[in-house]
């Protein structure tokens, strides 16, 4: 591997960082005195393009530096690792390893600092070098990638419904998101004859406004546990916090009240097509009829078919056990 190649990639990354910083500075100057300034489509595309270029270049920098380190110090057991979904496999902090990222942070904050902990943090900092605002490039203060990559599999409900919805990046500097909505559309009509007046109906619109909400949690850990635990407790805590967050988010997306800091869930949106069904002896046919009724109402209201049916796994399992009068499923 040529050092020139690494320098070229770094130059590309730095150039994109500088271009994005200039863009943000120019945007701040243009937005003075204007509240709720929104990015134009061209500005949004430019910002996203620069951010992707920075992220891709930084990932390549880390990859090339690991290859260079392997070539110069193979006896240290360095491993060349592939980049997947923006994650970095650390040689210092690994799941089930003897080193703990958060334990080392605590050790280095003491008056009698641990030199070995300093060295491990410095080594990890070199693995994700060059502190900047791009994703996963915060130097030694970015927690090891495995804390996020392996926070699945705990016995909690997941975020199935939340992941079905369209996601957007939350812009900075705001606590309210507003989306324009057409209330009364335009209209067309047959023109009876040449030069007759054509149909005209003015479009009206309004704003759908949603406040930014926060889902957060924390765990206090005794210093003795960090010092003496034979396993990395930060790994376990991060897994459980992530699982709890996913469960809370999905509950909010489905059933949030919209008040007292909650999201407004799908079930509580005013004007939705609600179909209720109560039966002392429920059958699969009865349930399917109600689901079909809901699909029909959605099609009538939106002129588009429903594209997903969400139900609890136990309801789906019950449905699979039901037979008709001829023992057919």
DAMO-V857492 format. One record per residue. N is the residue number from 1. PHI is phi as a letter, one per 40 degrees, with the letter a starting at -180 (* if undefined). Layout:
BEGIN
<<N PHI> <N PHI>>
END
This chain:
BEGIN
<<1 *> <2 c> <3 c> <4 d> <5 c> <6 c> <7 c> <8 c> <9 c> <10 c> <11 c> <12 c> <13 c> <14 c> <15 c> <16 c> <17 c> <18 c> <19 c> <20 c> <21 c> <22 c> <23 c> <24 c> <25 c> <26 c> <27 c> <28 c> <29 c> <30 c> <31 c> <32 c> <33 g> <34 b> <35 c> <36 f> <37 c> <38 b> <39 c> <40 c> <41 d> <42 c> <43 c> <44 c> <45 c> <46 c> <47 c> <48 c> <49 c> <50 c> <51 c> <52 c> <53 c> <54 c> <55 c> <56 c> <57 c> <58 c> <59 c> <60 c> <61 d> <62 c> <63 c> <64 c> <65 c> <66 c> <67 c> <68 c> <69 c> <70 c> <71 c> <72 c> <73 b> <74 c> <75 c> <76 c> <77 g> <78 c> <79 b> <80 c> <81 b> <82 c> <83 c> <84 b> <85 f> <86 g> <87 c> <88 b> <89 c> <90 c> <91 c> <92 c> <93 b> <94 b> <95 d> <96 g> <97 c> <98 c> <99 c> <100 b> <101 d> <102 c> <103 c> <104 c> <105 c> <106 c> <107 c> <108 c> <109 c> <110 c> <111 c> <112 c> <113 c> <114 c> <115 c> <116 c> <117 c> <118 d> <119 c> <120 c> <121 c> <122 c> <123 c> <124 c> <125 c> <126 c> <127 c> <128 b> <129 c> <130 g> <131 c> <132 a> <133 c> <134 c> <135 c> <136 g> <137 b> <138 c> <139 g> <140 c> <141 c> <142 c> <143 d> <144 d> <145 c> <146 c> <147 c> <148 c> <149 c> <150 b> <151 c> <152 b> <153 g> <154 c> <155 c> <156 b> <157 c> <158 c> <159 b> <160 c> <161 c> <162 d> <163 c> <164 c> <165 c> <166 c> <167 b> <168 b> <169 c> <170 c> <171 c> <172 c> <173 g> <174 a> <175 b> <176 a> <177 b> <178 b> <179 b> <180 c> <181 b> <182 c> <183 c> <184 b> <185 c> <186 c> <187 a> <188 b> <189 a> <190 c> <191 c> <192 d> <193 a> <194 d> <195 g> <196 c> <197 c> <198 c> <199 c> <200 a> <201 a> <202 c> <203 c> <204 b> <205 a> <206 a> <207 b> <208 c> <209 b> <210 b> <211 c> <212 c> <213 b> <214 b> <215 b> <216 a> <217 a> <218 a> <219 b> <220 c> <221 b> <222 c> <223 d> <224 c> <225 c> <226 c> <227 c> <228 b> <229 c> <230 c> <231 b> <232 c> <233 c> <234 c> <235 c> <236 c> <237 c> <238 c> <239 c> <240 c> <241 c> <242 c> <243 c> <244 c> <245 c> <246 d> <247 c> <248 c> <249 c> <250 c> <251 c> <252 c> <253 c> <254 c> <255 b> <256 d> <257 c> <258 g> <259 b> <260 f> <261 g> <262 c> <263 c> <264 c> <265 c> <266 d> <267 c> <268 b> <269 c> <270 c> <271 g> <272 c> <273 c> <274 b> <275 b> <276 b> <277 a> <278 b> <279 a> <280 c> <281 b> <282 c> <283 b> <284 c> <285 c> <286 c> <287 c> <288 c> <289 c> <290 c> <291 c> <292 c> <293 c> <294 c> <295 c> <296 c> <297 c> <298 c> <299 c> <300 c> <301 c> <302 b> <303 g> <304 a> <305 c> <306 c> <307 b> <308 a> <309 b> <310 b> <311 a> <312 c> <313 d> <314 c> <315 c> <316 c> <317 c> <318 c> <319 c> <320 c> <321 c> <322 c> <323 b> <324 c> <325 c> <326 b> <327 g> <328 c> <329 c>>
END
